[in-house]
Amino acid sequence: MKMELATKQRITRNVILSLFIYVLPIALMFATFVITGQRPWEKKQHHTTQQTKSVNNKNADGNGSND
């Protein structure tokens, strides 16, 4: 079965448009990094765990009352 020329062109146009829409945010992100000079992948993040006290005033019986 042979495809019509108009259908083939429409599919090609839609594929190109879809790829453009997919790549555009990634390209804009890297363009922003180049313009601003930011390199977030090189930053060292400090992962410290904080121990916090529970603010739960319920008793230890586990029945949910505040007695």
N, C-alpha and C positions, 0 to 999 in steps of 0.2 A: 504494500500500500504506500503510495507516494503522498508526501505531505505538501500541502499548498505553500507557495512562497510566502504569502501573507502570514500564515500560521507560524511558519519557521522564523520569520522576522520578529513576530510578536513574542515568541518564546525566547529568542536570543535577547531582545530588548529587556524582557522581564528578568532574565537571569543576570544581565549586566546591572540592572537597577537594584536587584536584590543584593548582589555582592557589594555594590557601592554603599547601600544603606547599612550593611553589616560591617564594613571596614571603616566607615566614616567616624564613629565614636572613638575607635582605637587610634586612628590617625590624628584626630583632634587632641586626644590625651597626650600622645607623644609630641605633638607640636607645642602643646602647652608646656611640657617639660623642657623642651628646647628653648622656648622663649623666656620662661621664668628661671631656668637654670636649676630647677628642683630635681632631686634624684631620690625619691622616697625609698627605693629599693636598697640604698646604701645606708640608710639611717638605722642605728642600733636601737631597738626598742627594749626598754627595761621591763621585764615581766616579773614583777614582785607580787607575791601573794600577801594580802593583808588578812590578819586574823581579826574577825569582828565578833563582838559579843552579841548574843541573841537578844532581841528586844521582846521576846515572847514572855508574857507574864503568866502563862498558864502553869498549873501545877504539874508535877511529875507523874501524876496518875494517868495522864493521857486521855482523860474524859472530856477535856475541853472547858472545864469550869475554871474560873479565876479565884477559887477559894484559897 
